[in-house]
């Protein structure tokens, strides 16, 4: 994983009253660097009132798009999203990392599969990239999108979805579920909850025929959908999930351990090791790592985006939150340094081993 930021000029287009689409103009010498797998995200960085603020935003454009775009929805109190939706303008320059993330799909021209995507709000962004790429590349595959929003006016990328449906009328179905807008068909009103999914499974979606499910949205929606699909008999290997980060989430976790005295943290990044003393009951390892290596990668600080993912080589750590690592990854020693605290004694971690990730 490259941790280098690249200054890129942007083009900004309003999407809804509280969201924008930001497109990055990629120079020819960075085309390969910014080539993405559908579903991946970009880490953006800006200096806001003297603070280094970073956030991850999923790429919403298809695999063949020369310039990637992201969708950003304003969150009350959200530093970066407010800046992006109210101040960012055409021609401004934003620092951007190369695409990362394991919530993705590599389209296969030979595939003939059935896919269903469940998205809510700005959770549409990686899903739009995945579905567009599938429909463009997998000419024998079919896709269904169940998309939850408050009202028609709050639907991000509505025109793009309509264009995609018109381009592939026999292979793409969109089901809008609106929570604050009346509809003559009750199935299309409300939220994407367990009852809604069970109703859809009994009518518009044939669950046994679906090869893969992609779910992206807030935590409660993702957890509910995952649990409901399991109850409907869907094997977990067919379900791929992504949480989008809410800037209102507390990103300063309490230390989950009770230890005394300082311990030594040895961290390796880009082949070079650094050492720092750590209080197990203090801030997470990320904060200490950044005190000696400012280039240590991070973004959300909420245990979701995986930008600060590292591997524990020696010692033992505990995480306060983990929204994305699989059981296999935690067993292999992978942790999010923004959530990790030493449990017993010195710890050695590396950011240079980036194993597969994602559910």
GIGIBEL-V883601 format. One record per residue. RES is the residue in three letters. SS is DSSP state (h for helix, s for strand, l for the rest). OMEGA is omega in radians with two decimals (NA if undefined). Layout:
BEGIN
RES;SS;OMEGA
RES;SS;OMEGA
END
This chain:
BEGIN
UNK;l;3.09
UNK;l;3.14
UNK;l;-3.12
UNK;l;3.04
UNK;s;3.13
UNK;s;3.10
UNK;s;-3.07
UNK;s;3.04
UNK;s;-3.06
UNK;s;2.92
UNK;s;-3.03
UNK;s;3.13
UNK;s;3.09
UNK;s;3.08
UNK;s;3.06
UNK;s;-3.13
UNK;l;-3.09
UNK;l;3.12
UNK;s;3.12
UNK;s;2.98
UNK;s;-3.11
UNK;s;3.13
UNK;s;-3.10
UNK;s;3.11
UNK;l;-3.05
UNK;l;3.08
UNK;l;-3.06
UNK;h;-3.08
UNK;h;3.10
UNK;h;-3.12
UNK;l;-3.11
UNK;l;-3.13
UNK;l;-3.06
UNK;l;3.01
UNK;l;-3.00
UNK;l;2.95
UNK;l;-3.09
UNK;l;-3.12
UNK;l;-3.12
UNK;l;-3.11
UNK;s;3.09
UNK;s;3.00
UNK;s;3.13
UNK;s;-3.12
UNK;s;3.08
UNK;s;3.04
UNK;s;-3.10
UNK;s;-3.11
UNK;l;3.09
UNK;l;-3.14
UNK;s;3.07
UNK;s;-3.08
UNK;s;-3.12
UNK;s;3.07
UNK;s;3.10
UNK;s;3.09
UNK;s;-3.08
UNK;s;3.06
UNK;s;-3.10
UNK;l;-3.12
UNK;l;-3.11
UNK;l;-3.02
UNK;l;-3.08
UNK;l;-3.13
UNK;l;-3.11
UNK;l;-3.14
UNK;l;-3.10
UNK;l;3.06
UNK;s;3.02
UNK;s;3.04
UNK;s;-3.11
UNK;s;3.13
UNK;s;-3.09
UNK;l;3.09
UNK;l;3.12
UNK;l;-3.12
UNK;l;-3.13
UNK;l;-3.04
UNK;h;-3.05
UNK;h;-3.09
UNK;h;3.09
UNK;h;3.09
UNK;h;-3.06
UNK;h;-3.06
UNK;h;-3.11
UNK;h;-3.06
UNK;l;-3.07
UNK;l;-3.06
UNK;l;3.10
UNK;l;3.11
UNK;l;3.06
UNK;l;-3.13
UNK;s;3.14
UNK;s;3.07
UNK;s;-3.02
UNK;s;3.01
UNK;s;3.08
UNK;l;-3.10
UNK;l;3.06
UNK;s;3.07
UNK;l;-3.10
UNK;l;2.96
UNK;l;-3.07
UNK;l;3.10
UNK;l;3.06
UNK;l;-3.09
UNK;l;-3.10
UNK;l;-3.11
UNK;l;-3.11
UNK;l;-3.05
UNK;l;3.02
UNK;l;-2.99
UNK;l;3.03
UNK;s;-3.11
UNK;s;3.00
UNK;s;3.07
UNK;s;3.05
UNK;s;-3.10
UNK;s;3.06
UNK;s;3.09
UNK;h;-3.13
UNK;h;3.01
UNK;h;3.11
UNK;h;-2.95
UNK;h;3.11
UNK;h;-3.14
UNK;h;3.12
UNK;h;3.10
UNK;h;-3.12
UNK;h;-3.08
UNK;h;3.10
UNK;h;-3.11
UNK;h;3.09
UNK;h;-3.09
UNK;h;3.14
UNK;h;-3.00
UNK;h;-3.10
UNK;l;-2.97
UNK;l;3.12
UNK;l;-3.14
UNK;l;3.14
UNK;s;-3.10
UNK;s;3.00
UNK;s;3.09
UNK;s;2.98
UNK;s;-2.95
UNK;s;-3.10
UNK;s;3.09
UNK;s;3.09
UNK;l;-3.08
UNK;l;3.14
UNK;h;-3.10
UNK;h;-3.14
UNK;h;-3.10
UNK;l;3.07
UNK;l;3.09
UNK;l;3.13
UNK;h;-3.13
UNK;h;3.12
UNK;h;3.12
UNK;h;3.11
UNK;h;3.13
UNK;h;3.12
UNK;h;3.12
UNK;h;3.12
UNK;h;-3.13
UNK;h;-3.11
UNK;l;-3.03
UNK;l;-3.11
UNK;l;-3.05
UNK;l;-3.09
UNK;s;3.12
UNK;s;3.11
UNK;s;3.10
UNK;s;3.12
UNK;s;3.08
UNK;s;-3.03
UNK;s;-3.03
UNK;l;-3.07
UNK;l;3.14
UNK;l;-3.10
UNK;l;3.11
UNK;l;-3.11
UNK;l;3.07
UNK;l;-3.09
UNK;h;-3.11
UNK;h;-3.07
UNK;h;-3.13
UNK;s;3.12
UNK;l;-3.12
UNK;l;3.08
UNK;l;3.14
UNK;l;-3.08
UNK;h;-3.13
UNK;h;-3.13
UNK;h;-3.13
UNK;h;3.11
UNK;h;3.10
UNK;h;3.12
UNK;h;3.14
UNK;h;3.13
UNK;l;-3.08
UNK;l;-2.99
UNK;l;-3.11
UNK;l;3.08
UNK;l;-3.01
UNK;h;-3.11
UNK;h;-3.09
UNK;h;-3.07
UNK;l;-3.12
UNK;l;-3.13
UNK;s;3.10
UNK;s;3.06
UNK;s;-3.08
UNK;s;3.11
UNK;s;-3.12
UNK;s;3.13
UNK;l;-3.01
UNK;h;-3.06
UNK;h;3.12
UNK;h;-3.12
UNK;h;-3.13
UNK;h;3.14
UNK;h;-3.13
UNK;h;-3.14
UNK;h;-3.14
UNK;h;-3.13
UNK;h;3.11
UNK;h;3.10
UNK;h;3.11
UNK;h;3.11
UNK;l;3.06
UNK;l;3.14
UNK;l;3.12
UNK;l;-3.07
UNK;h;3.13
UNK;h;3.14
UNK;h;-3.04
UNK;s;-3.11
UNK;s;-3.01
UNK;s;3.07
UNK;s;3.05
UNK;s;2.97
UNK;l;-2.98
UNK;l;3.07
UNK;l;-3.06
UNK;l;3.12
UNK;l;-3.14
UNK;l;3.09
UNK;l;-3.10
UNK;l;3.07
UNK;l;-3.04
UNK;l;3.00
UNK;l;3.10
UNK;l;-3.10
UNK;l;-3.10
UNK;l;3.10
UNK;l;-3.08
UNK;l;-3.13
UNK;l;3.07
UNK;l;3.13
UNK;s;3.04
UNK;s;-3.11
UNK;s;3.03
UNK;s;3.02
UNK;s;-3.11
UNK;s;3.13
UNK;s;3.13
UNK;s;-3.11
UNK;l;3.06
UNK;l;-3.11
UNK;s;-3.09
UNK;s;3.08
UNK;s;-3.08
UNK;s;3.11
UNK;s;3.09
UNK;s;-3.01
UNK;s;2.98
UNK;s;-3.11
UNK;l;3.14
UNK;l;3.14
UNK;l;3.13
UNK;l;3.11
UNK;l;-3.07
UNK;h;-3.13
UNK;h;-3.10
UNK;h;3.11
UNK;h;3.13
UNK;h;-3.12
UNK;h;3.13
UNK;h;3.12
UNK;h;3.12
UNK;l;-3.05
UNK;l;-3.08
UNK;l;3.10
UNK;l;-3.06
UNK;l;3.04
UNK;l;3.05
UNK;l;-2.94
UNK;l;-3.05
UNK;l;-3.12
UNK;l;3.12
UNK;l;-3.07
UNK;l;-2.90
UNK;l;3.10
UNK;l;3.12
UNK;l;-3.09
UNK;l;-3.12
UNK;s;3.10
UNK;s;3.13
UNK;s;3.11
UNK;s;3.14
UNK;s;3.12
UNK;s;3.14
UNK;l;-3.09
UNK;l;3.10
UNK;s;3.05
UNK;s;3.11
UNK;s;3.10
UNK;l;3.12
UNK;l;3.04
UNK;l;-3.11
UNK;l;-2.98
UNK;l;-3.11
UNK;l;3.09
UNK;l;3.09
UNK;h;3.14
UNK;h;-3.12
UNK;h;3.11
UNK;h;3.09
UNK;h;3.13
UNK;l;3.06
UNK;l;3.12
UNK;s;3.12
UNK;s;2.96
UNK;s;-3.06
UNK;l;3.09
UNK;l;-3.11
UNK;l;-2.96
UNK;s;3.08
UNK;s;3.08
UNK;s;3.12
UNK;l;-3.05
UNK;l;3.05
UNK;l;-3.07
UNK;l;-3.09
UNK;s;3.03
UNK;s;-3.13
UNK;s;3.06
UNK;s;3.04
UNK;l;-3.03
UNK;l;3.09
UNK;l;-3.07
UNK;l;-3.11
UNK;l;3.11
UNK;l;-3.06
UNK;l;2.97
UNK;l;3.14
UNK;l;NA
END
